[in-house]
Amino acid sequence: MHKKIVLIPMLLVLFISCKKSEENTDVKSKDSTATTATSGDPLPSWNDGALKSDIIAYVEKVTKEGSPDFIPEEYRIATFDNDGTLWAEKPYVQELFAFYRVQKMIEAKPELAQKQPFKAVIEKDKTFFEKGGDKALIELVAATHTGMSEDEFEASVNDFFKGAKYPGKNVPVKQIRYQPQLELLNYLRANGFKTYIVTGGTIEVVRAISQDFYGIPKDQVVGTSFKYKYDAAKNAVQREAALDHFNDKEGKPVGIQLHIGQRPVFACGNEGGAGDIAMLTYSQGNKYPSFQLLVNHNDSIREYKYQEKDNASLNIAAKNKWHVIDMQKDWKKVFAE
């Protein structure tokens, strides 16, 4: 039952336009587990300080052969959340995609504009979804994300990203990636780490852009997934209107085990929805030296300032001695120019 309402938190905000800052830097290099030398400053968009020094010190000690902390390359697994960790999450890109799908479906069948829940989306009627609850939102998710082949869905996602603009700044979605995190991904890969995205978003949406946006191939994306069935007549995999795995909170370690098969030694998430606590805790149980990193959204000028009401993520970070990114102090820039 709970798996079927995974996208409700993402879609509930769909009808409220949020504002956002920007970023841009192409990261098209393939994800590599080969160790290569880095010259100069590997993290130029990070301010010099304790956190930057700790990251570099960790990477150096676990990649130095003969060191008591050495980690063999096959165990150098790094997992990153996506929304709020690799790119901005106000609003969720998944929300923008759902809205895009509604518009496309109405263009193909104008009569849908007079039917619910499409009518509520077009009219930005948030009350309809609040009153309709889970049933109305599940109906919307099922209508916009399922009932097609995987090839058709991937084509729709690609079309969305080609022209999608992020609200507020009116910039391409690609420009909301965090520049310091792009550098961190590259730095880890240059030192033999295999990088994965572990997101609460729909796995196919993130797979469509992971290589181009982050240098991470689609088979290294773990996310929320729908149930599928094989259509022998069409020789295609079809998406069904039911969720198979909710890849958020306690679901993230499960998704990691299912897709990766081992604990990450490096895990990075963000404060804001308590969705990454379980993943970072799971990482900390590794038999090898591990590193946990949490993005704190405290920069109201360059990005946003928001936090959990109960402060759960930051409280656990302090208790478990996780590293916290102070966006104001630790990042020279948030988004690339």
Secondary structure as GFF3:
##gff-version 3
##sequence-region A 1 337
A	DSSP	three_ten_helix	2	5	.	.	.	ID=ss1
A	DSSP	alpha_helix	8	12	.	.	.	ID=ss2
A	DSSP	alpha_helix	50	63	.	.	.	ID=ss3
A	DSSP	three_ten_helix	73	75	.	.	.	ID=ss4
A	DSSP	beta_strand	77	80	.	.	.	ID=ss5
A	DSSP	alpha_helix	93	108	.	.	.	ID=ss6
A	DSSP	three_ten_helix	110	114	.	.	.	ID=ss7
A	DSSP	alpha_helix	118	122	.	.	.	ID=ss8
A	DSSP	alpha_helix	126	145	.	.	.	ID=ss9
A	DSSP	alpha_helix	150	163	.	.	.	ID=ss10
A	DSSP	beta_strand	165	166	.	.	.	ID=ss11
A	DSSP	beta_strand	171	172	.	.	.	ID=ss12
A	DSSP	three_ten_helix	173	176	.	.	.	ID=ss13
A	DSSP	alpha_helix	179	190	.	.	.	ID=ss14
A	DSSP	beta_strand	194	202	.	.	.	ID=ss15
A	DSSP	alpha_helix	203	214	.	.	.	ID=ss16
A	DSSP	three_ten_helix	218	220	.	.	.	ID=ss17
A	DSSP	beta_strand	221	231	.	.	.	ID=ss18
A	DSSP	beta_strand	236	245	.	.	.	ID=ss19
A	DSSP	alpha_helix	251	259	.	.	.	ID=ss20
A	DSSP	beta_strand	266	270	.	.	.	ID=ss21
A	DSSP	alpha_helix	277	284	.	.	.	ID=ss22
A	DSSP	beta_strand	291	296	.	.	.	ID=ss23
A	DSSP	alpha_helix	312	320	.	.	.	ID=ss24
A	DSSP	beta_strand	323	326	.	.	.	ID=ss25
A	DSSP	alpha_helix	327	330	.	.	.	ID=ss26
###
